[in-house]
Amino acid sequence: MAARAMANFSLGDLRLVAPREKWPNKEAISASAGARWIIDAARVYEDVGAALADLHFVCATSARTRDSVKQISAPQSAASEMRSRSAAGQKCGIMFGCEKAGLENDHTALADIIVMVPVNPQFASLNLAQAVLIMGYEWLKQEESGLLGRETEFDGPAREGVQMLRTRPATRGEMVGFFEHLERELDTSGFLRPPEKRPQMVRNLRNLFQRMGASEQEVRTLRGVVSSLVRAHRHRD
């Protein structure tokens, strides 16, 4: 499950220290939900020191300060520091403890900083995969690509904001054309009365529709709705 979390956030270097179960492990492949390339490439070490030997900067995740004279960082700050160091050519790693007891004091002593997640202080229990997920999320977020979600052959990953798939935002000219169409029919139906209130009513209607940030397709749909209502009214007449 940790490998699955890593794959979600573009992390691929999994190092295992003295795994309890035999490795490779077919159950780990199943639990990774398709992130098999991370499982297959995982490296196994006898001790923590060997696993960290080639790294320049190491973060240790923990829910306790462990009475250490050591910098403590939130996940976001730690990810930012690792990004900066990675850009400078340094190799960085994040150390996670076992599911049952976490990291030992001798392990955190090998780290440069301790990373603590802002959780409910009365219940600070995260499982291993959750901890990996949080750190992976903060790592990938530092790229600031703005991309969200899943990319498929039909569409790319989403971005924050309204998605204009196979359309585009309406131009001012298209919006004005719709306004004039609507107002013309409302004049005919007698809605924009009395005359002295018409200017304010028109402004209110335009502001209402302008706030929606309509697409070109939506403007054409709205004009179709107006035309359909007009035809139905005239048929009844």
Residue pairs with C-beta under 8 A, 6 or more apart in sequence:
1 31
1 32
1 128
1 129
2 14
2 96
2 128
2 129
2 132
3 14
3 28
3 31
3 32
3 35
3 38
3 39
3 42
4 31
4 32
4 33
4 34
4 35
4 129
5 129
5 130
5 132
5 133
5 136
6 12
6 14
6 35
6 38
6 132
6 136
7 32
7 34
7 35
7 37
7 38
8 133
8 136
8 137
9 133
9 136
9 137
9 139
9 140
10 136
10 139
10 140
11 136
11 139
12 37
12 38
12 41
13 41
13 93
14 38
14 39
14 41
14 42
14 43
15 42
15 43
15 44
15 45
15 51
15 93
16 23
16 42
16 43
16 44
16 45
16 51
17 44
17 45
17 46
17 47
17 48
17 51
18 45
18 46
18 47
19 25
19 44
20 98
21 27
21 28
23 42
23 44
24 39
24 40
28 39
29 36
29 39
32 38
32 39
43 51
45 51
48 95
48 106
48 107
48 110
49 110
52 58
52 93
52 95
52 110
54 91
55 91
55 92
55 93
56 85
56 90
56 91
56 92
57 81
57 82
57 85
57 90
57 91
57 92
57 93
57 112
58 92
58 93
58 94
58 95
58 110
58 111
58 112
59 73
59 78
59 82
59 92
59 93
59 94
59 95
59 111
59 112
59 113
59 114
59 115
59 135
60 94
60 95
60 103
60 107
60 108
60 110
60 111
60 113
60 114
60 115
61 94
61 95
61 96
61 97
61 103
61 114
61 115
61 116
61 117
61 131
61 135
62 97
62 102
62 103
62 108
62 114
62 115
62 116
63 102
63 116
63 117
63 119
63 124
63 125
63 126
65 72
65 114
65 116
66 105
66 108
66 114
68 105
68 108
68 109
68 114
70 108
70 111
70 112
70 113
70 114
71 112
71 113
71 114
72 113
72 114
72 115
72 116
73 81
73 113
73 114
73 115
73 116
74 115
74 116
74 117
74 118
75 115
75 117
75 134
75 135
75 137
75 138
76 138
76 141
78 94
78 113
78 115
78 135
78 138
79 135
79 138
79 139
79 141
79 142
80 142
81 113
82 92
82 94
82 139
83 139
83 142
85 92
86 92
94 115
94 132
94 135
95 103
95 107
95 108
95 110
95 111
96 103
96 128
96 131
96 132
97 103
97 104
97 107
97 128
98 128
99 127
99 128
108 114
115 135
117 124
117 126
117 131
117 134
119 126
126 134
146 159
146 160
147 156
147 157
147 158
147 159
148 157
148 158
148 159
148 160
149 157
149 158
150 157
151 157
155 165
162 213
164 215
167 215
167 216
167 217
167 218
168 215
168 216
169 213
169 214
169 215
169 216
170 214
170 215
170 216
170 218
170 219
171 216
174 216
174 219
175 209
175 210
175 214
175 219
177 219
177 223
178 209
178 219
178 222
178 223
179 202
179 205
179 206
179 209
181 223
181 226
182 205
182 222
182 226
183 192
183 202
183 205
185 226
185 229
185 230
186 192
188 230
189 233
192 198
192 201
192 202
209 222
212 218
214 222
